[in-house]
């Protein structure tokens, strides 16, 4: 039982490049979330999903897109990366209001 | 809107000393409250949660937290800290539908030997 996994662990992008972060969970959870973590700002919700085929905007959705084609996977896309998107990205899934987090992806945009 | 305040950005305690991390929340109804811990370079791990009932909640790793409605607080405690407790601690409150959470800004805990 791997829990929540994230791919890749590290990535460096140039401004304007695109990429997709993959989150996978094997706990059969309906709810999934993408957060970004920046120093002194805690975790901020980017997008979330309440089930396969659904997505919704969180607190800071601009510049990101998401898809949930399969229940176990939640993808976060950056279409045109900007230096302001340099951050650590965490995926989580939820059951009974308790969220379970992946190990994170450290993204640097130069 | 729901919000969480962790007044202490950084706390240093000696190994073996007691610990209390403060958390204040803003929420109209009975809140769902959580404490998470994040070790360096890791994701967040759930320490404990409060939904209802007994206001003193026991968690993993010897931590406990007490819900005080009159003070809108949910402080985390541990009687005797270990060097391995050095980490960042986040308080969170349930924020409406879709089981969303609102997190505080975190408290970084340093342990002196």
Interface residues (C-beta under 8 A of the other chain):
Chain A: X4 X31 X33 X40 X41 X42 X43 X45 X48 X50 X56 X58 X90 X92 X94 X97 X98 X99 X100 X101 X102 X103 X104
Chain B: X9 X32 X34 X36 X41 X42 X43 X44 X45 X46 X49 X51 X90 X94 X98 X99 X100 X101 X103 X104 X105 X106
